[in-house]
Amino acid sequence: MRKTVLSLLVWLAVVSGAMAAGPPVGEVPFVRASSKEEAVAKLQVLRKTLSTLPPRVTPEQKLIDEGTYYRVGQTTVPLLRVAEEYAVRYRPGTSYEAGLRALKDAGVNVERVGTCVPTQLDILRLSADAAAGGGRALRSASSMVEKVYPVFVYPQDNARMIAGDDVIVCVEDEATLARLSGALANARAQVVRRLPSKNAITYLVRLEPDAELDALGLCEMLHGQQGVLWAEPDFTREIFFDFTPNDPLFSMQQSHHNTGSNGAVADADVDAPEAWDVSVGSSSIVIAIIDDGVDTSHTDLLIAPGGYDFYNNDSDPSPTGTNGHGTGCAGVAAAVINNNYRTAGIAGGCKILPIKIAESTFASNTVIGNAIQYAADHADVLSNSWGGGGSSSFINTAIDYAVTNGRGGKGCPVFFASGNSASGWYQGGGRYRLSTSGLSGTYRFAFDYWKDVAISSGLDTVYIDNVCLLSSDGYTHIWREDFEGASFPPSGWTLVSSTGTNFWYRTTTNAYTATGGSYSARAGAIGNNQWTDLRTPLMTITGTETLAFAAYISSQAGKDGLYVDVYDSSDTYIGSWGLFSGVPTISTAVAYPANYVNTIAVGAASDCDRRSDYSQYGPELDFVAPSNGGWNDIVTLDPIGSIGWTSTDYKTNFGGTSSACPLAAGIGALRLSYSPTTTASALRSWMRANCDKIGGVVYSGGDPGAGGRNDQYGYGRVNAFLMVPVTVSHVEFE
């Protein structure tokens, strides 16, 4: 009997494409079964109870170009409509759950993509049949539905953008608004309130229910009117969340101090211990973490007063549910140093200001812009590990305010993650980590590419690389393989397939490069209803280990893809993890807002001093900072208790540009601790000029005296030690 396949989590393959930088350790369950038929039966039951919707639009979905656009300055930003998705606003008093249940009870085949509390939208995906009726069908299906809006995506990264009824209008003066009153009335729109922008006159304008124009049409009507500087929808946008101390997990923090263990390259780090000889950061310097919330009760964080939740409009910026991204970012930036507890932040003497803008993957332009402006008034450094979608004049205005007016006119440096979608590898910045809990004995693992009876998508294959077995600490390597040896398969590995041919092979095409290698393993080309395996050597498992690997998966979502199977020493099938499937959304260019002229764009470098394959790059990139993408992930904090990714208050599988950004922001905070009069502009120039040139590439041009830049690395890997000039003798700690 061949194995059971359990497609329990198509979800895992895509969850890391949102805010999170990878799924929690052990999140994917291992399922035992005696036969394929048994597993398929279990799969059918589980698919009825588990949502497998990805948090972002995939290349497999139908996108329609209807010539839709909006304006930012003199630029028109194109939008594509998602054929089978709509955003619904329910009538007042209707909960999201009640509204969705009413639609399903009416026979609409619909699933939820996400919700956005500030704009009161429920983003839904319909079956092809249900979508054929369009928005009218949704409105007629339930009296609870008040209004339906199309869902668009920004073509560069497929981030969803939804124009509801609200428009942000920026005017030269108050007299302009008075002149517009007649035009707004004719368009059935009314001024709701003035927005709190301090460096611009902005108003929120709302279309009335009987308006014929939509928000995009109203913006176009206002464009070019005397005294109107710009007008844009208040988009609901999808955002993709980017001295040696005695802290016990510090030895795992290779981004801070890389000793070359676990396959890494020694000194591929930011020289944190050397910098800490001078300063660990001042408690008078505050780093704003603008994210999904920060655990304000965490023992390992110094929390500044004044944190705020702009998503729910209250004063509690704590995370909810599984949201642990912001707390992880805070830990990288400023986990308390030398307190004999957990991890050490790069600026562990500084304080954290929690600013919450989201609870899932959706936020509005006004929420984001207001949050950035508020942070500029209450913090010194702004760290943003998220991005996606088209540009926004309102968000840009808030960023301009921060870098010009923050810190009493010296300006707040505003750091943004460059994005995690440059490659099919590590989509979202995370690698696969499978808990062996429940296994005890001698086993081999099989990487199995499996196809169903029909249809293919994407490249119709899977690549794997950097396979390793981690010990119970989730960090130390027991065994690893990178397929760079003289032969393939490596010693002890075996090839098996349903046809006796079409085996896995080694290739340089789309190879994983972040560890400096040239080869990756690729599944052989197979037909429908066939499979091909690459099986590891036998190894002893106690149930406390984690199997970790990098994968590039490009297959029909939910149908074809990768299973990881387990066989015992007699080659008897035991069970599987999987299915991991889908076609990745690849965008190499630096994402917005990181690509905005006044932000500091931070990419990711691996522990082998190479650009992490996922790290987005281009002429807007300032520099890179160490993160995952090589052999090791990032160790940082997690919310206490049931909130977040783990049951503990730390995690060992953080990463992505989500981790690189707060690391760079923390280094900026170290510099301001040492030199508090430094302006935001001077800090950016200083950081560019004090980078290590890594990657074996040519650096040229750029700022005078900075040693040149390269589009993949910016000015290089940022270095904390070079940021704080030595005024004391350096002491080497072991």
C-alpha positions in Angstrom: 0.0 0.0 0.0 1.3 3.4 -0.9 0.9 6.4 1.4 -2.0 8.4 2.7 -2.1 11.9 1.4 -3.8 14.5 3.5 -4.1 17.9 1.9 -4.8 19.4 5.3 -3.1 22.6 4.6 -2.9 24.2 1.3 -3.2 27.0 3.9 0.3 26.6 5.1 1.8 27.2 1.6 0.2 30.6 1.5 -0.2 31.9 5.0 3.2 33.4 5.1 2.4 35.7 2.2 0.5 38.0 4.5 1.9 39.9 7.5 3.5 36.9 9.1 7.0 35.9 8.2 6.3 32.1 8.2 4.0 29.7 9.9 4.5 28.7 13.6 6.5 25.7 14.5 4.4 22.6 14.4 1.3 24.3 13.0 1.0 21.7 10.3 -0.3 18.5 11.9 1.1 15.1 10.9 -1.6 12.6 10.0 -1.1 8.8 10.4 -3.0 6.5 8.0 -2.6 3.1 6.5 -3.7 3.8 3.0 -4.2 6.5 0.4 -7.9 5.9 0.3 -8.2 6.4 4.1 -6.3 9.7 3.8 -8.4 11.0 0.9 -11.6 10.3 2.9 -10.1 12.3 5.8 -9.2 15.1 3.4 -12.7 15.4 2.1 -14.0 15.8 5.7 -11.4 18.3 6.7 -11.9 20.4 3.6 -15.4 21.0 4.7 -14.2 22.5 8.0 -11.0 24.2 7.1 -10.7 27.3 4.9 -8.0 27.0 2.4 -8.4 30.5 1.0 -5.0 32.2 0.5 -4.7 35.7 2.0 -3.6 37.1 -1.3 -4.8 36.9 -4.9 -3.0 34.2 -6.8 -1.9 34.1 -10.5 -4.6 31.4 -11.0 -7.4 33.8 -10.4 -9.1 35.7 -13.2 -8.1 39.4 -13.3 -10.0 41.8 -15.6 -8.5 44.9 -17.1 -11.3 47.4 -17.5 -9.1 50.5 -17.8 -9.6 51.4 -14.1 -7.1 53.7 -12.4 -6.7 56.3 -9.8 -4.2 59.2 -9.6 -1.3 59.9 -7.3 0.2 63.2 -8.3 0.8 63.2 -12.0 0.8 59.4 -12.2 -2.1 57.2 -12.9 -2.1 53.9 -11.0 -3.8 51.0 -12.8 -6.1 48.5 -11.1 -7.4 45.1 -12.2 -10.7 43.7 -11.1 -10.8 40.3 -9.4 -13.5 38.5 -11.2 -14.9 36.4 -8.4 -14.5 38.7 -5.4 -16.6 41.4 -3.9 -16.6 43.5 -0.7 -19.9 43.7 1.1 -21.1 46.3 3.7 -23.9 44.9 5.8 -26.7 47.0 7.2 -26.1 48.6 10.6 -26.4 46.1 13.5 -25.5 43.1 11.3 -22.4 41.2 12.4 -19.9 39.8 9.9 -20.9 36.3 10.9 -24.6 36.9 10.6 -24.2 38.6 7.2 -22.1 35.7 5.8 -24.5 33.1 7.2 -27.5 34.8 5.6 -25.7 34.8 2.2 -24.9 31.1 2.6 -28.5 30.3 3.8 -29.7 32.0 0.6 -27.7 29.5 -1.5 -24.8 31.7 -2.4 -21.6 29.7 -2.7 -19.2 32.1 -0.9 -16.2 32.1 1.4 -14.6 34.9 3.4 -11.2 36.3 2.4 -11.0 38.8 5.2 -12.6 41.7 7.0 -11.7 45.3 7.7 -13.3 46.8 10.8 -12.5 50.5 10.2 -14.3 50.4 6.8 -16.9 47.8 7.8 -16.2 45.6 4.8 -16.5 41.8 4.5 -14.3 40.7 1.5 -15.8 37.6 -0.1 -14.9 35.1 -2.8 -17.7 33.6 -4.8 -17.9 30.5 -6.9 -17.8 31.0 -10.6 -21.5 30.4 -10.8 -22.4 32.8 -8.0 -20.0 35.5 -9.4 -21.8 35.4 -12.7 -24.6 37.4 -11.1 -22.2 40.1 -10.0 -22.9 42.4 -7.1 -26.6 42.6 -7.8 -26.9 38.9 -7.0 -25.3 39.5 -3.6 -27.6 42.4 -2.9 -30.7 40.5 -3.9 -29.6 37.4 -1.9 -30.0 38.9 1.5 -31.6 42.0 3.0 -28.7 42.3 5.3 -26.5 43.4 2.5 -26.4 47.2 2.2 -23.8 47.7 -0.5 -21.4 45.7 -2.7 -18.1 46.9 -4.1 -15.7 45.4 -6.7 -12.4 44.1 -5.5 -9.3 45.4 -7.4 -5.7 44.5 -7.2 -2.6 46.5 -7.8 -0.9 44.6 -10.7 2.7 44.8 -9.4 2.0 42.6 -6.3 -1.7 41.6 -6.5 -2.5 43.3 -3.3 -6.3 43.9 -3.0 -7.5 47.5 -3.0 -11.2 48.3 -2.5 -12.8 51.7 -3.1 -15.8 52.1 -0.8 -17.9 55.3 -0.5 -15.2 57.5 1.1 -12.8 59.8 -0.7 -9.9 61.8 0.7 -9.7 65.3 -0.7 -6.7 67.6 -0.3 -7.3 71.3 -0.9 -5.2 74.5 -1.0 -7.3 76.3 1.5 -10.7 76.3 3.2 -12.2 78.5 0.5 -11.7 75.7 -2.0 -13.9 73.4 0.0 -16.7 76.1 -0.1 -16.3 76.4 -3.9 -16.7 72.6 -4.2 -19.9 72.4 -2.2 -22.2 72.7 -5.3 -20.3 70.1 -7.3 -20.2 67.7 -4.3 -24.0 68.2 -3.8 -24.7 67.4 -7.4 -22.5 64.3 -7.1 -24.5 63.2 -4.1 -21.5 63.5 -1.8 -21.0 65.2 1.5 -18.1 66.3 3.7 -17.9 64.1 6.7 -15.0 65.7 8.6 -11.6 67.3 8.4 -8.8 64.7 8.8 -6.0 65.3 11.3 -3.2 65.9 8.7 -0.9 68.5 10.1 1.0 69.3 6.9 -2.0 69.4 4.5 -5.7 70.4 4.5 -7.5 67.1 4.0 -11.1 66.1 4.3 -13.1 62.9 4.2 -15.9 63.1 1.7 -18.6 60.4 1.5 -20.9 59.3 -1.3 -24.6 59.0 -0.4 -26.4 55.7 -1.0 -28.1 57.0 -4.1 -25.0 58.5 -5.7 -24.5 57.4 -9.4 -20.7 58.0 -9.2 -18.5 55.6 -7.4 -15.4 56.7 -5.4 -13.1 56.4 -8.3 -15.5 58.5 -10.5 -15.8 61.2 -7.8 -12.0 61.4 -7.6 -11.8 61.9 -11.4 -14.4 64.6 -11.2 -12.5 66.5 -8.6 -9.2 66.1 -10.4 -8.1 69.4 -12.0 -10.7 71.5 -10.1 -9.3 74.8 -8.9 -7.7 74.5 -5.5 -7.9 70.7 -5.4 -4.4 69.3 -4.9 -5.4 65.7 -5.1 -8.3 63.3 -4.4 -8.1 59.5 -3.9 -10.4 56.8 -2.5 -9.9 55.9 1.1 -8.9 52.4 -0.1 -9.3 49.4 2.0 -5.9 47.9 1.2 -4.4 44.5 1.7 -1.0 44.8 3.4 1.6 42.1 3.6 3.0 41.9 6.9 8.0 42.8 6.1 29.1 43.4 24.6 27.5 39.8 24.7 24.4 39.9 26.8 23.3 37.1 29.2 19.9 36.7 27.5 19.6 32.9 27.1 18.5 32.8 23.5 21.2 35.2 22.3 23.4 32.4 21.0 20.7 31.7 18.4 20.5 35.4 17.2 22.9 35.1 14.2 21.6 38.3 12.8 23.3 40.0 15.8 26.4 37.9 16.2 27.1 35.2 13.6 29.7 32.6 14.7 29.4 30.5 11.6 27.4 27.7 13.3 24.6 25.7 11.6 26.0 26.2 8.1 26.1 30.0 8.3 29.0 32.3 7.3 30.8 33.7 10.3 30.4 37.5 10.7 27.4 37.7 8.4 25.8 40.0 11.0 25.5 43.6 12.1 28.4 43.5 14.7 25.9 44.0 17.6 28.3 43.0 20.4 30.9 45.5 19.1 28.2 48.3 18.9 26.9 47.4 22.4 30.4 48.1 23.8 29.4 51.7 23.1 25.7 51.8 23.5 22.7 49.5 24.0 20.3 52.3 23.3 18.8 55.0 25.4 15.4 54.8 27.2 14.8 58.3 25.9 14.7 57.0 22.3 11.4 55.5 21.3 10.8 53.1 18.4 7.3 53.0 17.0 6.3 49.5 15.8 3.4 50.2 13.4 1.9 46.7 12.9 -0.8 44.3 14.2 -0.2 45.2 17.8 2.5 44.6 20.4 2.1 42.7 23.7 2.4 45.6 26.2 2.7 43.2 29.1 5.7 41.3 27.8 8.5 40.9 30.3 11.2 41.5 27.7 9.9 44.9 26.4 10.1 48.4 27.7 6.8 50.0 26.6 6.5 53.7 26.1 3.2 55.4 27.2 0.8 56.5 24.5 0.4 53.4 22.3 -2.8 53.4 20.3 -5.0 51.0 18.2 -6.0 52.9 15.1 -7.8 49.8 13.7 -10.4 49.7 16.5 -9.9 53.3 17.5 -9.1 52.7 21.2 -6.1 53.0 23.5 -5.2 49.2 23.7 -2.7 48.3 21.0 -2.4 44.7 22.1 -2.6 41.9 19.5 -5.5 39.5 19.3 -5.8 35.9 18.1 -2.8 34.6 16.3 -1.4 38.0 15.6 2.2 37.9 16.8 3.9 39.8 14.0 4.2 43.2 15.7 5.5 41.6 19.0 8.1 39.8 16.9 9.2 43.0 15.3 9.4 44.7 18.6 11.6 42.0 20.0 14.1 42.3 17.1 14.3 46.0 17.5 14.4 46.4 21.3 13.9 43.3 23.5 15.4 44.3 26.8 19.1 43.5 26.8 21.2 41.9 29.5 18.2 41.0 31.7 18.9 37.3 31.7 15.6 36.7 29.9 14.8 35.5 26.3 16.3 37.5 23.5 18.3 40.7 23.1 17.0 43.5 20.8 19.6 45.4 18.8 18.5 48.5 20.7 17.6 46.8 23.9 17.9 50.0 26.0 15.2 51.8 23.9 11.5 51.8 24.4 8.7 50.6 22.1 5.6 52.6 21.1 3.0 50.1 19.9 0.8 51.4 17.1 -1.8 49.0 15.8 -3.2 49.4 12.3 -4.6 45.9 11.5 -5.8 42.6 12.9 -5.7 40.7 9.6 -4.4 41.7 6.3 -6.6 44.7 5.6 -6.4 48.4 6.7 -7.5 51.7 5.2 -5.5 54.6 3.9 -6.9 56.9 6.7 -6.0 54.4 9.4 -2.5 54.0 8.1 -1.8 57.7 7.5 -3.3 58.8 10.8 -1.2 56.2 12.6 2.1 57.3 10.9 1.4 60.9 11.8 0.6 60.0 15.4 3.8 57.9 15.7 5.8 60.8 14.4 4.5 63.0 17.3 5.2 60.4 20.0 8.3 58.4 18.8 11.8 59.0 17.4 12.0 56.1 14.9 9.2 54.5 12.9 9.4 50.8 11.9 7.0 49.4 9.4 7.2 45.7 8.5 4.4 45.7 6.0 3.6 46.9 2.5 1.7 46.3 -0.7 -0.7 47.9 -3.1 -0.5 51.1 -5.1 0.8 54.4 -3.8 -1.4 56.8 -1.7 -1.1 60.6 -1.5 -2.6 60.5 2.0 0.0 58.0 3.3 2.8 59.8 1.5 1.7 63.1 3.2 1.9 61.4 6.6 5.4 60.0 5.8 6.5 63.5 4.7 5.2 64.9 8.0 7.2 62.3 10.0 10.5 62.9 8.2 10.1 66.7 8.3 8.3 67.6 11.5 9.0 64.6 13.8 11.4 65.0 16.8 10.8 68.7 17.1 11.7 69.4 13.5 14.7 67.0 13.2 12.5 64.4 11.6 11.8 60.8 12.3 13.4 58.2 10.1 10.7 56.0 8.6 11.8 52.4 7.9 9.8 50.1 5.7 10.3 46.5 4.7 11.1 46.1 0.9 8.8 43.0 0.6 9.0 39.2 0.6 7.8 38.2 -2.9 10.9 38.4 -5.1 11.0 34.6 -5.6 8.9 31.5 -5.3 11.3 30.5 -2.5 10.2 31.5 1.0 7.0 33.1 -0.2 6.2 35.6 2.6 9.7 35.1 4.1 9.1 31.8 5.8 10.4 28.3 5.4 8.5 25.0 6.1 8.9 23.6 9.6 7.2 20.3 10.4 7.0 19.0 14.0 7.8 15.3 14.4 5.7 15.1 17.5 4.1 11.6 17.8 7.0 9.9 15.9 9.5 7.8 17.7 11.9 5.4 15.9 13.9 5.3 12.7 12.3 6.9 9.7 13.0 8.5 6.4 11.1 11.5 4.9 9.9 11.6 1.3 9.4 14.8 -0.6 6.6 13.7 -2.9 5.3 15.7 -5.8 1.8 14.5 -6.6 -0.6 15.3 -9.4 -4.4 14.6 -9.5 -6.4 13.5 -12.5 -6.6 16.8 -14.5 -5.4 20.4 -15.0 -2.0 21.9 -14.4 -1.0 25.4 -13.2 2.1 27.4 -12.9 5.4 25.6 -13.5 3.7 22.3 -12.5 6.6 21.3 -10.2 8.3 21.8 -6.9 11.9 22.6 -5.9 13.4 21.9 -2.4 16.7 22.9 -0.8 18.4 23.4 2.5 16.7 20.4 4.2 17.7 20.1 7.9 16.6 18.3 11.0 16.5 20.7 14.0 16.9 19.6 17.6 14.3 20.2 20.3 15.4 23.8 20.7 14.1 24.5 17.1 17.5 25.9 16.1 20.5 23.5 16.4 21.1 21.4 13.3 21.2 17.6 13.8 21.6 16.9 10.0 21.3 19.0 6.8 21.6 18.7 3.0 21.9 21.4 0.4 22.4 19.3 -2.8 25.7 20.9 -3.6 27.7 17.7 -3.5 29.4 15.9 -6.4 26.5 13.5 -7.0 22.7 13.4 -7.0 20.9 12.1 -5.2 23.2 12.6 -2.2 24.5 9.6 -0.3 21.7 7.7 1.4 18.9 9.5 -0.5 16.7 7.5 -2.9 14.5 8.2 -5.9 11.1 6.5 -6.3 8.2 7.2 -8.7 4.9 5.8 -9.8 6.2 5.3 -13.3 9.8 4.1 -12.6 11.0 7.2 -14.4 10.5 10.9 -14.2 12.7 11.1 -11.1 13.7 14.2 -9.1 16.9 15.8 -10.5 19.3 18.6 -9.6 19.1 21.9 -11.5 20.5 25.4 -11.5 17.2 26.8 -12.9 15.3 28.7 -10.2 17.9 27.4 -7.8 18.0 28.6 -4.2 20.9 31.0 -3.9 20.8 32.6 -0.4 23.4 30.2 1.0 25.8 30.7 -1.9 24.9 27.5 -3.6 24.1 26.8 -7.3 21.8 23.8 -7.3 18.4 22.8 -6.0 16.4 19.6 -6.2 13.4 19.6 -8.6 10.6 17.1 -9.1 10.6 15.3 -12.4 8.0 16.0 -15.0 5.0 13.7 -14.3 1.6 13.3 -15.8 -1.9 13.3 -14.3 -2.5 10.9 -11.4 1.3 10.2 -11.0 3.8 10.9 -8.2 7.6 11.2 -7.8 9.5 11.0 -4.5 12.9 12.2 -3.2 13.5 10.3 0.0 16.0 11.1 2.8 18.4 8.7 4.5 17.0 6.9 7.6 17.4 8.9 10.8 16.5 8.5 14.4 13.5 10.5 15.5 12.4 11.0 19.1 9.4 13.3 18.5 11.0 16.5 19.6 12.7 17.4 16.3 11.6 19.7 13.6 12.0 19.0 9.9 12.8 22.3 8.1 13.3 23.0 4.4 13.0 25.7 1.8 10.5 25.0 -1.1 9.5 26.7 -4.3 6.1 25.3 -5.1 4.2 26.2 -8.4 1.2 23.9 -8.9 -2.6 23.8 -9.1 -3.8 25.0 -5.8 -5.5 22.3 -3.7 -4.9 19.6 -6.3 -1.3 19.1 -7.3 1.7 19.8 -5.0 4.1 18.6 -2.3 3.4 16.1 0.4 6.1 15.2 3.0 5.6 11.5 3.8 7.1 9.3 6.5 8.4 5.7 6.0 9.8 3.4 8.7 13.0 1.4 8.4 11.2 -1.4 6.5 9.8 1.2 4.0 6.3 0.9 5.4 4.2 4.1 4.9 3.4 5.8 8.2 1.7 9.1 7.3 2.0 12.6 5.7 2.1 16.3 6.0 0.6 18.4 3.2 -0.7 19.3 0.7 1.5 22.3 0.0 0.4 23.8 -3.3 -0.5 26.9 -5.3 1.2 29.3 -7.7 3.3 32.0 -6.0 2.8 35.7 -6.7 6.3 37.0 -7.7 7.2 40.7 -7.6 10.8 41.6 -7.5 10.4 45.4 -7.3 10.5 47.2 -3.9 7.0 47.3 -2.6 5.1 50.5 -1.6 5.5 52.3 0.8 9.1 51.2 0.9 9.6 52.6 -2.6 8.4 56.1 -1.6 11.2 58.7 -1.8 11.1 59.6 1.9 11.1 56.1 3.4 14.2 54.0 4.2 13.7 50.7 2.3 15.2 47.7 4.0 15.8 44.3 2.3 17.0 41.0 3.8 20.3 39.2 3.7 20.8 35.6 4.7 23.2 34.2 7.3 25.6 33.5 4.4 25.9 37.2 3.4 23.7 36.8 0.3 20.4 38.5 -0.6 17.6 36.4 0.7 15.8 35.0 -2.4 12.5 36.5 -1.3 13.8 40.0 -0.6 12.4 42.5 -3.1 15.0 44.9 -4.6 15.6 47.7 -7.0 16.9 51.3 -7.2 14.8 52.4 -4.2 16.5 49.9 -1.8 18.6 51.6 0.8 20.4 48.6 2.3 19.8 45.1 3.6 19.9 43.7 7.2 20.4 40.1 8.3 17.3 37.9 8.5 16.4 34.4 7.5 16.5 32.9 4.1 19.8 31.0 4.7 20.2 28.1 7.1 18.7 29.7 10.2 15.6 31.6 11.1 15.3 34.6 13.5 14.6 34.1 17.2 12.4 36.8 18.7 9.5 37.5 21.1 5.9 36.3 20.8 2.9 37.5 22.8 2.4 35.9 26.2 -0.2 33.2 26.6 -2.6 32.0 24.0 -2.1 35.1 21.7 0.4 34.9 18.9 2.1 32.0 17.1 3.3 29.9 20.0 2.3 28.8 23.5 5.5 30.4 24.9 6.5 34.1 24.8 9.2 33.7 22.1 9.5 32.1 18.7 12.4 30.6 16.8 11.0 30.9 13.2 10.6 34.6 12.5 12.2 36.2 9.4 11.6 38.0 6.1 12.1 41.6 5.5 9.6 41.9 8.4 12.6 41.1 10.7 15.2 43.0 8.7 13.3 46.3 8.9 13.1 46.5 12.8 16.7 45.4 13.0 17.7 48.4 10.8 15.3 50.7 12.7 16.9 49.6 15.9 20.3 50.4 14.6 19.0 53.8 13.7 17.8 54.1 17.2 21.3 53.3 18.5 22.7 56.1 16.4 20.1 58.6 17.8 20.9 57.3 21.3 24.5 58.3 20.7 23.8 61.4 18.7 20.2 62.7 19.5 20.6 65.8 17.4 21.1 63.9 14.1 18.4 64.7 11.6 16.3 62.0 9.8 18.0 62.9 6.5 21.5 62.7 8.1 20.8 59.4 9.7 19.7 57.9 6.4 22.9 59.1 4.7 25.0 57.9 7.7 23.5 54.4 7.5 24.1 54.2 3.8 27.7 55.2 4.2 28.4 52.6 7.0 27.4 49.4 5.3 29.4 46.3 4.6 29.7 45.4 0.9 28.5 41.8 0.7 27.2 39.4 -2.0 30.2 39.4 -4.3 28.6 42.0 -6.5 29.8 45.3 -8.0 28.8 48.5 -6.0 28.9 51.7 -8.0 27.3 55.2 -8.1 25.0 56.4 -5.3 25.8 58.8 -2.5 29.3 60.3 -2.6 31.6 58.6 -0.1 29.3 55.7 0.5 31.3 53.2 -1.6 28.6 52.7 -4.2 25.4 50.7 -4.3 23.8 47.7 -6.0 20.1 47.3 -6.7 20.0 43.9 -5.0 21.8 45.0 -1.8 21.4 48.8 -1.8 24.5 50.2 -0.1 25.2 46.8 1.5 24.5 45.2 4.8 23.9 47.8 7.5 26.5 47.6 10.4 25.6 48.6 13.9 29.2 49.0 15.1 30.0 51.5 12.3 26.9 53.5 13.3 28.2 54.3 16.8 31.8 55.6 16.7 33.9 53.9 19.3 34.7 56.1 22.3 35.8 53.2 24.6 38.1 50.3 24.2 36.4 47.4 22.5 36.1 44.3 24.6 35.7 40.9 22.9 33.0 38.8 24.7 32.7 35.1 24.3 
